Amino acid sequence: MGQPVPEAFLRPMGHHLHGVSDAQIEAVISKCWQDSGFRLFLMDHPVEALRSQGISIPVGVRVKAFESSAAVMHLVIPQPPQAKT
């Protein structure tokens, strides 16, 4: 499957995709690191790319993919607990 994703990439923030396991996300990240074409596909069409890897994304749900680097990090603000369904 490729090199494992360091725990620091997944915790404490997590991936915020409900119903998707850490192992599934690790596989997608590993594929991005190994396959630049897939990485570009994921960046341009995240829902389709995730579905191509067997990850179910409900109709009408949008997904945004971001790349982090040594100089750029992303903070994901999850929806408030009372708003979760």
N, C-alpha and C positions, 0 to 999 in steps of 0.2 A: 504494500500500500504506500510506500514512501516513508519519509521521515515523519515522526510524530510531532504534533503541534505542542509546543511548550505550554504547560498549565497556565503560565502567566498570560498567555494570549486569550485564555478562556475565563479565567477567574481573577479577580472577584467580579468583573463586569458581566461576564456571560454573553450569550449571543442574542438573547431576546426573541428567538423564534419559537413560539409556543408549540409544543408537541414534537419538536425536533431534538434529537439527542446530541450530546456533545460529540459522540463518535461520528455521527453524520456530518457535523460541521467540521470536525478534524479532517475527515476524508475530503471534503470540498476544499479546505485550505491547502491540504497537501497536494491536491490535484492542481490548484492554482500555482503553487510553487514549482511544479514539474512541467506544466503545460501552459505556456503563455497565451496560446489561442483560447484555451478555456478561461483563463483569467480575464482576458478581454471580453469574452462572451458573458461572463458573470458580471463584470462592471457595466456593460451596456444593456444586458437583458437578465437581471438577477432572478426574476421569477422563473423564466424559461430555463436558465442554467440550473437552478436548484431542482426544478422538476425533472430535468434530464438526469439528475443523480438520484432520483427516487424519493425526493423530498416533496411532500404534499404541501402546497401553498393554496389556501382557499381562493376561489374566484373573487375578484374585487379587492384582494389584499395587495398592496404595493410593498416592494422590498427595495431598499437602497443599499448598495454595496459601496464601501469606502476602503481605500488602501491607507494603512498607516506606514510611517517610516520613522527613522531616527529623529527627524525634524518635525513630523506631523503626527499628532495623536488625535483620536476622536473620543468624545464623551457622549455616551448614549443616555438620554434622559427617558426612562420608561414612563408609561402612562401611570397616573396615580392609582393606588390599590383599589379605590372605590370604582374606578372606571373600567377595570378589567372584567372581561366577560368569561 
